[in-house]
C-alpha cells in the first residue's frame, strides 16, 4: 500500500492543479490586480496556514527551530517562483489555458525535478535515476507535442483576425515555466523543516505542510507586492467594490483553494516517497495536471473547429501518461 498510496495522492493532487487555472478565465469585471490579490491571499496564506496549524501542532515553534539555511532557501526560491506565478496569469489571456499549461508545466516539471536531483549527494548512484531521466525526457516530448498542437490551433482560430499574440504569449509562458520550477526547488530545500516536524511527532505526510508555509512566505511576498503596486499605480482600490463581481471573487477564492489543495496533497505524497519524492512526484503532478487542464480547455471551446490540432493534442497527452507511468514505476525501483 505504501508503494501506491503516494502515487495515488499525486494523481489526486493533479486534478486540483489542472483545474485551478480555469478561474483565471473569469476575472471580469475585476481588474487583474484585484482578482490576483484575493486569489494569492487565499492560496498562499489563509488556506495553507489554516491547514498547517490544524495538522502540525506548535507549527511556529517547529519552523523557528529549523535550520536557518532551509528557511532562507525556501523563502528565496518561493519569492523567485512568485515572478513565475505572476507571468502565468499574464500568459493565459494571450494563448489560452491549454497552451499555457503545456509550456509552463513541461518546463516546470523537468527543471523542477532535475535541480533537486543534482543537489542530492550521490544521487546518480540510486537505481531509479535512469527511469527518472527517461520519464522526464519523454514528458518533455509530450509537452512539445501538446505545445505544437496549441500553436496549430492558434493558427486556425486566428486566421480571420489577421494577427496573433502567440509569440508574446509563448515567450511569457517559457519564462514562467522556468521560474515556476523553483517552487519545487524551494520545497525540496525546505525539507529539513519537515524533518523537524517529524521529530516533533507530526506524521510524515503532514510534515510537508510546515515546509510549504516557509516556501509560500516568499511566494506570497512577491505576488502581494506586485498586486499592491498595480493597485496604487492604476488607482484601482475602488475595484474591490465593483458591482456584479461576486462571481469573479468566488472564482478567485475557488482557484486559491484548488491551487494549494494541489500542493498540499502533492506534498503528502512526496513525503511518503522519501528523499526522491520531490524528484519523482513533481513531474507526475504537472504532467497529469496538463491532461486535466486540456480537458477544461476543451470544455470551454478552446479546441472548437480545430480537429487536426486536437488529434495531435491527444497524441501528446498519451505520451504524458506514458511518461507518468515510467516515473511512477521509478518509485518502486530499489525498494
Secondary structure, 3 states (H helix, E strand, C coil): CHHHHHHHHHHHHHHHHHHHHHHHHHCCCCCHHHHHHHHHHHHHHHHHHHHHHHHCCCHHHHHHCCCHHHHHHHHHHHHHHHHHHHHHHHHHHHHHHHHHHHHHHHHHHHHHHHHHHHHCCCHHHCCCHHHHHHHHHHHHHHHHHHHHHHHHHHHHHCCCCCCCCHHHHHHHHHHHHHHHHHHHHHHHHCHHHHHHHHHCCCCHHHHHHHHHHHHHHHHHHHHHHHHHHHHHHCCCHHHHHCCCCHHHHHHHHHHHHHHHHHHHHHHHHHHHHHHHHHHHHHHHHHHHHHHHHHHHHHHCCCCCCCHHHHHHHHHHHHHHHHHHHHHHHHCCCCC
